[in-house]
Amino acid sequence: MDLLEIKKTFLILFDELDKAVDDMLQDTYPVTPIPRARIFKSFSIEWPAFHSEKNRSFKMVTLFFDNFNQSSYALKTFQTSVYSQDVLEKTWLAQMSLAETLRAIRILQSAINWCMARKAGRKKMSKEIEKQSKRKIKAIQKEVTWYGLK
């Protein structure tokens, strides 16, 4: 296995994570809250990336290059930017051990699965809210009818 195959694997994983994030963040009706971020982190990667002091961006990933250097990238840029792909291949992957590479792959897979589970949870919550709302609407209609007959 060479560096180019590993790079392609990461490009696919970043793309899948980006799609999973899009699915997870889709609007629901009735409205459900966006999940609180769970941090997936190792020595070489962190998702979601810090966007500001208190906020994290689901659409960003942080790559750690050594003990002091790190950069955050939008997940989409790995598909479109040659610069981001060069950084990925020539700087980030080149410095990682096989164990770190495997750990980063597993972290991205876990993040994708987490997003899919949150999407399913938001969908289930939305259905439950809708079901409870229907019962409340029926109860209100009964009350309105009752007081309308008096």
WOGIPE-V705500 format. One record per residue. N is the residue number from 1. RES is the residue in one small letter. PHI is phi in whole degrees, -180 to 180 (999 if undefined). PSI is psi as a letter, one per 30 degrees, with the letter a starting at -180 (none if undefined). D_CENTER is the distance of its C-alpha to the mean C-alpha in Angstrom with 2 decimals. Layout:
n=N res=RES phi=PHI psi=PSI d_center=D_CENTER
n=N res=RES phi=PHI psi=PSI d_center=D_CENTER
This chain:
n=1 res=m phi=999 psi=k d_center=28.35
n=2 res=d phi=-109 psi=l d_center=28.18
n=3 res=l phi=-63 psi=e d_center=25.81
n=4 res=l phi=-65 psi=e d_center=25.27
n=5 res=e phi=-66 psi=e d_center=24.01
n=6 res=i phi=-65 psi=e d_center=21.57
n=7 res=k phi=-60 psi=e d_center=20.38
n=8 res=k phi=-62 psi=e d_center=19.95
n=9 res=t phi=-60 psi=e d_center=17.92
n=10 res=f phi=-66 psi=e d_center=15.45
n=11 res=l phi=-62 psi=e d_center=15.47
n=12 res=i phi=-65 psi=e d_center=14.70
n=13 res=l phi=-64 psi=e d_center=11.81
n=14 res=f phi=-62 psi=e d_center=10.28
n=15 res=d phi=-66 psi=e d_center=11.11
n=16 res=e phi=-63 psi=e d_center=9.74
n=17 res=l phi=-65 psi=e d_center=6.21
n=18 res=d phi=-61 psi=e d_center=6.85
n=19 res=k phi=-67 psi=e d_center=8.40
n=20 res=a phi=-64 psi=e d_center=6.10
n=21 res=v phi=-65 psi=e d_center=3.85
n=22 res=d phi=-58 psi=e d_center=7.60
n=23 res=d phi=-63 psi=e d_center=8.77
n=24 res=m phi=-65 psi=e d_center=6.98
n=25 res=l phi=-91 psi=g d_center=8.23
n=26 res=q phi=-60 psi=k d_center=11.54
n=27 res=d phi=-64 psi=k d_center=14.58
n=28 res=t phi=-120 psi=l d_center=16.39
n=29 res=y phi=-131 psi=k d_center=20.09
n=30 res=p phi=-59 psi=l d_center=21.19
n=31 res=v phi=-65 psi=k d_center=18.56
n=32 res=t phi=-123 psi=l d_center=16.14
n=33 res=p phi=-72 psi=l d_center=14.32
n=34 res=i phi=-70 psi=k d_center=10.69
n=35 res=p phi=-64 psi=k d_center=9.56
n=36 res=r phi=-70 psi=k d_center=10.44
n=37 res=a phi=-67 psi=k d_center=8.15
n=38 res=r phi=-101 psi=k d_center=9.01
n=39 res=i phi=-92 psi=k d_center=9.99
n=40 res=f phi=-109 psi=j d_center=10.18
n=41 res=k phi=-147 psi=k d_center=13.29
n=42 res=s phi=-140 psi=a d_center=16.45
n=43 res=f phi=-69 psi=f d_center=19.33
n=44 res=s phi=-115 psi=f d_center=17.87
n=45 res=i phi=-151 psi=l d_center=14.10
n=46 res=e phi=-146 psi=k d_center=11.67
n=47 res=w phi=-138 psi=k d_center=7.94
n=48 res=p phi=-73 psi=l d_center=6.97
n=49 res=a phi=-81 psi=l d_center=10.32
n=50 res=f phi=-65 psi=k d_center=13.02
n=51 res=h phi=-101 psi=e d_center=13.70
n=52 res=s phi=-148 psi=a d_center=16.82
n=53 res=e phi=-55 psi=e d_center=18.67
n=54 res=k phi=-110 psi=f d_center=16.93
n=55 res=n phi=-109 psi=k d_center=13.67
n=56 res=r phi=-119 psi=k d_center=10.45
n=57 res=s phi=-105 psi=k d_center=8.56
n=58 res=f phi=-67 psi=f d_center=4.83
n=59 res=k phi=-92 psi=g d_center=6.85
n=60 res=m phi=-125 psi=l d_center=8.90
n=61 res=v phi=-130 psi=k d_center=9.82
n=62 res=t phi=-106 psi=k d_center=13.15
n=63 res=l phi=-109 psi=k d_center=15.82
n=64 res=f phi=-100 psi=k d_center=18.85
n=65 res=f phi=-96 psi=e d_center=22.11
n=66 res=d phi=-160 psi=a d_center=24.54
n=67 res=n phi=-64 psi=f d_center=25.25
n=68 res=f phi=-118 psi=f d_center=25.35
n=69 res=n phi=-102 psi=k d_center=23.49
n=70 res=q phi=-151 psi=l d_center=19.82
n=71 res=s phi=-144 psi=k d_center=18.06
n=72 res=s phi=-104 psi=k d_center=14.73
n=73 res=y phi=-132 psi=k d_center=13.81
n=74 res=a phi=-71 psi=k d_center=11.78
n=75 res=l phi=-59 psi=e d_center=10.02
n=76 res=k phi=-66 psi=f d_center=12.57
n=77 res=t phi=-65 psi=f d_center=15.47
n=78 res=f phi=-68 psi=f d_center=15.70
n=79 res=q phi=-86 psi=f d_center=16.79
n=80 res=t phi=-113 psi=f d_center=19.21
n=81 res=s phi=-103 psi=k d_center=20.54
n=82 res=v phi=-66 psi=e d_center=23.22
n=83 res=y phi=-59 psi=e d_center=23.16
n=84 res=s phi=-62 psi=e d_center=19.55
n=85 res=q phi=-67 psi=e d_center=20.50
n=86 res=d phi=-66 psi=e d_center=23.67
n=87 res=v phi=-60 psi=e d_center=22.02
n=88 res=l phi=-59 psi=e d_center=19.75
n=89 res=e phi=-79 psi=e d_center=22.86
n=90 res=k phi=-84 psi=f d_center=25.75
n=91 res=t phi=-110 psi=e d_center=24.47
n=92 res=w phi=-72 psi=e d_center=21.36
n=93 res=l phi=-69 psi=e d_center=22.09
n=94 res=a phi=-65 psi=f d_center=25.81
n=95 res=q phi=-91 psi=f d_center=25.79
n=96 res=m phi=-87 psi=k d_center=23.71
n=97 res=s phi=-80 psi=l d_center=25.55
n=98 res=l phi=-63 psi=e d_center=24.90
n=99 res=a phi=-64 psi=e d_center=23.65
n=100 res=e phi=-66 psi=e d_center=21.09
n=101 res=t phi=-62 psi=e d_center=20.01
n=102 res=l phi=-62 psi=e d_center=19.67
n=103 res=r phi=-62 psi=e d_center=17.77
n=104 res=a phi=-64 psi=e d_center=15.20
n=105 res=i phi=-61 psi=e d_center=14.92
n=106 res=r phi=-64 psi=e d_center=14.56
n=107 res=i phi=-64 psi=e d_center=11.86
n=108 res=l phi=-65 psi=e d_center=9.69
n=109 res=q phi=-63 psi=e d_center=10.89
n=110 res=s phi=-64 psi=e d_center=10.15
n=111 res=a phi=-65 psi=e d_center=6.45
n=112 res=i phi=-62 psi=e d_center=6.66
n=113 res=n phi=-62 psi=e d_center=9.10
n=114 res=w phi=-61 psi=e d_center=7.49
n=115 res=c phi=-61 psi=e d_center=5.07
n=116 res=m phi=-65 psi=e d_center=8.51
n=117 res=a phi=-68 psi=e d_center=10.42
n=118 res=r phi=-66 psi=e d_center=9.02
n=119 res=k phi=-61 psi=e d_center=9.78
n=120 res=a phi=-63 psi=e d_center=13.12
n=121 res=g phi=-65 psi=e d_center=13.76
n=122 res=r phi=-66 psi=e d_center=13.49
n=123 res=k phi=-65 psi=e d_center=15.74
n=124 res=k phi=-64 psi=e d_center=18.12
n=125 res=m phi=-63 psi=e d_center=18.34
n=126 res=s phi=-63 psi=e d_center=19.17
n=127 res=k phi=-64 psi=e d_center=21.87
n=128 res=e phi=-66 psi=e d_center=23.30
n=129 res=i phi=-62 psi=e d_center=23.61
n=130 res=e phi=-63 psi=e d_center=25.31
n=131 res=k phi=-63 psi=e d_center=27.62
n=132 res=q phi=-67 psi=e d_center=28.65
n=133 res=s phi=-65 psi=e d_center=29.23
n=134 res=k phi=-62 psi=e d_center=31.58
n=135 res=r phi=-63 psi=e d_center=33.62
n=136 res=k phi=-68 psi=e d_center=33.94
n=137 res=i phi=-63 psi=e d_center=35.00
n=138 res=k phi=-62 psi=e d_center=37.64
n=139 res=a phi=-64 psi=e d_center=38.92
n=140 res=i phi=-64 psi=e d_center=39.24
n=141 res=q phi=-62 psi=e d_center=41.06
n=142 res=k phi=-63 psi=e d_center=43.45
n=143 res=e phi=-65 psi=e d_center=44.19
n=144 res=v phi=-62 psi=e d_center=44.80
n=145 res=t phi=-63 psi=e d_center=47.07
n=146 res=w phi=-60 psi=e d_center=48.92
n=147 res=y phi=-74 psi=f d_center=49.61
n=148 res=g phi=-72 psi=f d_center=50.51
n=149 res=l phi=-80 psi=f d_center=53.23
n=150 res=k phi=-75 psi=none d_center=54.92
